[in-house]
Amino acid sequence: MVLASFFAAAGADAGELRATVRNVKPQQGKLWVALYESAGAYAADCRFAGQIVDPSGPEVAVMFTGLAPGRYGLAAFQDLNGDSTFGKTMLGLPTEPYGFSRDAKAGLFGPPAFDALAVTVDGAAVAATTITLTD
């Protein structure tokens, strides 16, 4: 398992969110994980923090520390073509593996709602979630 941090989340409280990302294609592209601190930030695609990991196995662990108590959501994708963007067709359909915290599923017309992927961080215990990337 790989544990890497690209951006550090800021905050006075010691809340921690750990995610296990599954179904990763080892050595086929970097894994990008975005952390959203609210439904509004998620809807605006304005991440609070992020990590970029070069995976060496099919399962990757990522950790965000120093989080204030609240609800957070994670979105991830694996950049198979190395262009640093989430690949989509002309119709907006994904061309690269992606997933969300709590293994929330995308709908027919876009990503899941924030409530479906939100994880509560209370500062007292480590919050944990899984993200299973699509095939």
C-alpha positions in Angstrom: 0.0 0.0 0.0 1.1 3.5 -0.7 0.6 6.5 1.6 1.5 9.8 0.0 0.6 13.4 0.5 0.7 16.1 -2.2 -1.4 18.8 -0.5 -1.7 19.1 3.3 -5.1 20.0 4.7 -5.0 22.9 7.1 -6.9 23.1 10.4 -6.5 23.5 14.1 -8.3 20.3 15.0 -6.8 16.9 14.7 -9.5 15.2 12.7 -8.3 12.6 10.3 -9.9 11.0 7.2 -8.4 7.8 5.7 -9.5 6.3 2.4 -8.6 3.0 0.9 -8.8 3.2 -2.9 -9.4 -0.1 -4.6 -9.3 -1.5 -8.1 -6.3 0.7 -9.0 -4.3 -0.2 -12.1 -0.7 -0.3 -10.8 1.9 1.6 -12.7 -0.7 2.7 -15.4 -1.1 6.3 -14.3 -1.3 8.5 -11.2 -4.2 8.4 -8.8 -5.7 11.8 -8.1 -7.8 12.2 -4.9 -9.7 15.4 -4.2 -11.2 16.3 -0.7 -14.3 18.6 -0.6 -15.3 20.2 2.7 -18.9 21.0 1.8 -21.8 20.3 -0.6 -21.3 23.7 -2.1 -17.5 23.2 -2.7 -18.2 19.8 -4.2 -20.9 21.2 -6.6 -18.5 24.0 -7.6 -15.6 21.5 -8.0 -13.5 23.6 -5.5 -11.4 21.1 -3.6 -10.1 21.8 -0.1 -7.1 19.5 -0.4 -5.8 16.8 -2.7 -3.3 14.1 -3.2 -1.6 12.7 -6.2 -0.2 9.2 -5.8 1.9 7.0 -8.1 0.3 3.6 -7.3 2.5 0.5 -7.1 -0.4 -1.9 -6.3 -4.1 -2.4 -6.8 -5.0 -0.8 -3.4 -3.8 2.6 -2.2 -4.2 4.3 1.1 -4.6 8.1 1.4 -4.9 10.2 4.5 -6.0 13.7 5.2 -5.0 15.1 8.6 -5.7 18.3 10.6 -9.3 18.5 9.5 -11.9 20.5 11.4 -15.0 18.6 12.5 -17.5 18.3 9.7 -18.6 16.4 6.7 -16.1 15.8 3.8 -16.4 14.0 0.5 -13.7 12.4 -1.7 -13.6 12.0 -5.5 -10.8 10.1 -7.2 -9.7 9.2 -10.7 -6.7 7.4 -12.2 -5.1 9.4 -15.0 -4.3 6.6 -17.4 -3.3 8.9 -20.3 -1.1 11.2 -18.2 -2.7 14.5 -19.2 -3.5 15.6 -15.6 -7.2 15.8 -16.3 -10.2 13.5 -15.9 -10.8 12.1 -19.3 -14.3 12.3 -20.8 -15.9 11.7 -24.2 -17.6 14.4 -26.3 -20.8 13.4 -24.5 -19.2 13.8 -21.1 -18.9 10.1 -20.3 -15.8 9.1 -18.3 -12.9 7.5 -20.1 -10.8 6.9 -17.0 -11.4 4.9 -13.8 -13.1 7.0 -11.1 -14.8 6.6 -7.7 -16.2 8.4 -4.7 -16.0 8.0 -0.9 -18.4 5.6 0.7 -18.3 3.8 -2.7 -21.1 6.2 -3.8 -22.2 5.5 -7.4 -22.6 8.0 -10.1 -26.1 8.4 -11.6 -27.1 8.5 -15.2 -26.6 12.2 -15.5 -23.5 12.8 -13.4 -21.8 12.3 -10.1 -23.5 11.3 -6.9 -24.9 13.9 -4.5 -22.6 15.1 -1.7 -24.8 13.4 0.9 -24.2 10.0 -0.8 -20.4 10.4 -0.4 -20.1 12.5 2.7 -18.0 11.2 5.6 -18.2 12.7 9.1 -15.0 13.7 10.8 -15.4 14.5 14.4 -11.8 15.0 15.5 -12.0 12.3 18.2 -11.5 9.2 16.0 -10.1 8.4 12.6 -12.9 8.4 10.0 -12.4 5.7 7.3 -14.0 5.1 3.9 -13.4 3.2 0.7 -13.3 4.3 -2.9 -13.7 1.6 -5.5 -12.6 2.8 -8.9 -14.8 1.8 -11.9 -13.3 -0.6 -14.4 
